[in-house]
Amino acid sequence: MKEPKLPILYIKPGCPWCREALSFFSQHGVEVDVRDVNASQQNMQRMIAVSQQSLTPTFEFGEFIVADFSVGEFLDQLQQVPEIKRQLGFGDEEDWN
């Protein structure tokens, strides 16, 4: 069985919401492919193509896209898609704190 691709987290260095997102994913053992949109025009173009905007952090996992989010906003979106939540390895809400 093929391993699923890693979720992509588009970031800009120095962005406080990006640091918060990186810390959150790290704390919960969710491995992400971090892409700096300031360092790569290709990464910026891809992020804009999938999210229709240029703000970070932006999370891409297949069809599940969360653009310009705080961790709380990410979790709100994740609640709407239990299959993605499971694939990412998130348990119950009490595990999120």
C-alpha contacts under 8 A as a table, 3 or more apart, distances in Angstrom:
res1	aa1	res2	aa2	distance
6	L	31	E	6.78
6	L	32	V	5.62
6	L	33	D	5.98
6	L	61	F	7.32
7	P	31	E	7.45
7	P	32	V	5.10
7	P	33	D	6.03
7	P	59	F	7.04
7	P	60	E	5.70
7	P	61	F	4.57
7	P	62	G	7.73
8	I	32	V	5.58
8	I	33	D	4.62
8	I	34	V	5.97
8	I	35	R	7.05
8	I	59	F	5.74
8	I	60	E	5.01
8	I	61	F	6.38
9	L	32	V	6.21
9	L	33	D	5.99
9	L	34	V	4.89
9	L	35	R	6.10
9	L	57	P	6.65
9	L	58	T	5.77
9	L	59	F	4.66
9	L	60	E	6.47
10	Y	34	V	6.00
10	Y	35	R	4.79
10	Y	36	D	5.93
10	Y	37	V	6.35
10	Y	43	N	7.61
10	Y	47	M	6.92
10	Y	56	T	6.29
10	Y	57	P	5.54
10	Y	58	T	5.10
10	Y	59	F	6.38
11	I	15	C	7.41
11	I	18	C	5.73
11	I	34	V	7.00
11	I	35	R	6.07
11	I	36	D	5.01
11	I	37	V	6.10
11	I	56	T	5.31
11	I	57	P	5.01
11	I	58	T	6.97
12	K	15	C	5.65
12	K	18	C	6.99
12	K	36	D	5.55
12	K	37	V	5.98
12	K	38	N	5.97
12	K	56	T	6.45
12	K	57	P	7.42
13	P	18	C	7.73
13	P	36	D	7.14
13	P	38	N	7.72
14	G	18	C	7.76
14	G	19	R	7.60
15	C	18	C	5.18
15	C	19	R	6.44
15	C	56	T	7.61
16	P	19	R	5.10
16	P	20	E	6.21
17	W	20	E	4.96
17	W	21	A	6.10
17	W	56	T	7.57
17	W	57	P	6.51
17	W	69	F	7.33
17	W	70	S	6.00
17	W	71	V	7.92
18	C	21	A	5.02
18	C	22	L	6.09
18	C	56	T	6.66
18	C	57	P	5.09
19	R	22	L	5.11
19	R	23	S	6.10
20	E	23	S	5.16
20	E	24	F	6.09
20	E	70	S	7.75
20	E	71	V	7.14
21	A	24	F	5.00
21	A	25	F	6.18
21	A	57	P	7.34
21	A	70	S	7.24
21	A	71	V	6.04
22	L	25	F	5.34
22	L	26	S	6.08
23	S	26	S	5.08
23	S	27	Q	6.04
24	F	27	Q	5.19
24	F	28	H	6.34
24	F	71	V	7.33
25	F	28	H	5.20
25	F	29	G	6.11
25	F	30	V	4.96
25	F	31	E	6.93
25	F	32	V	7.59
26	S	29	G	5.11
26	S	30	V	6.00
26	S	31	E	7.04
27	Q	30	V	7.80
28	H	90	F	7.60
28	H	96	W	7.65
30	V	88	L	6.60
30	V	89	G	7.15
35	R	43	N	6.47
36	D	39	A	5.48
36	D	40	S	6.53
36	D	43	N	6.90
36	D	44	M	7.99
37	V	40	S	5.28
37	V	41	Q	6.51
37	V	42	Q	7.77
37	V	43	N	5.09
37	V	44	M	4.55
37	V	47	M	7.89
38	N	41	Q	7.04
38	N	44	M	7.15
40	S	43	N	5.23
40	S	44	M	6.45
41	Q	44	M	4.99
41	Q	45	Q	6.05
42	Q	45	Q	5.11
42	Q	46	R	6.15
43	N	46	R	5.12
43	N	47	M	6.14
44	M	47	M	5.14
44	M	48	I	6.21
44	M	54	S	7.23
45	Q	48	I	5.19
45	Q	49	A	6.07
46	R	49	A	4.98
46	R	50	V	6.28
47	M	50	V	5.37
47	M	51	S	5.91
47	M	52	Q	7.65
47	M	53	Q	7.46
47	M	54	S	6.94
47	M	58	T	7.33
48	I	51	S	5.23
48	I	52	Q	4.82
48	I	53	Q	4.99
48	I	54	S	5.57
49	A	52	Q	5.70
49	A	53	Q	7.92
50	V	60	E	7.84
50	V	65	I	7.37
51	S	54	S	7.83
51	S	58	T	7.68
51	S	65	I	6.71
51	S	66	V	7.61
51	S	67	A	6.11
53	Q	67	A	7.57
55	L	58	T	7.07
55	L	67	A	7.05
55	L	68	D	5.20
56	T	67	A	6.81
56	T	68	D	4.82
56	T	69	F	7.26
57	P	67	A	6.54
57	P	68	D	5.15
57	P	69	F	6.08
58	T	65	I	7.28
58	T	66	V	5.67
58	T	67	A	4.25
58	T	68	D	5.41
58	T	69	F	6.82
59	F	64	F	7.86
59	F	65	I	5.56
59	F	66	V	5.10
59	F	67	A	6.32
60	E	63	E	7.30
60	E	64	F	5.95
60	E	65	I	4.67
60	E	66	V	6.76
61	F	64	F	5.13
61	F	65	I	6.43
62	G	65	I	7.62
64	F	84	I	7.61
66	V	69	F	6.66
66	V	74	F	6.54
66	V	77	Q	7.31
69	F	72	G	7.83
69	F	73	E	5.63
69	F	74	F	6.00
70	S	73	E	5.17
70	S	74	F	6.22
71	V	74	F	4.98
71	V	75	L	6.20
72	G	75	L	5.18
72	G	76	D	6.24
73	E	76	D	5.03
73	E	77	Q	6.32
74	F	77	Q	5.21
74	F	78	L	6.11
75	L	78	L	4.86
75	L	79	Q	6.17
76	D	79	Q	5.34
76	D	80	Q	7.11
77	Q	80	Q	5.49
77	Q	81	V	7.34
78	L	81	V	5.48
78	L	82	P	7.06
78	L	84	I	7.17
78	L	85	K	5.95
79	Q	82	P	6.18
79	Q	85	K	7.19
81	V	84	I	5.54
81	V	85	K	6.32
82	P	85	K	4.85
82	P	86	R	6.11
83	E	86	R	5.14
83	E	87	Q	6.18
84	I	87	Q	4.93
84	I	88	L	6.09
85	K	88	L	5.30
85	K	89	G	6.40
85	K	90	F	5.53
85	K	91	G	7.79
86	R	89	G	5.04
86	R	90	F	5.82
86	R	91	G	7.28
87	Q	90	F	7.77
90	F	95	D	7.75
91	G	95	D	6.20
92	D	95	D	5.58
92	D	96	W	7.46
93	E	96	W	5.37
93	E	97	N	7.83
94	E	97	N	6.27
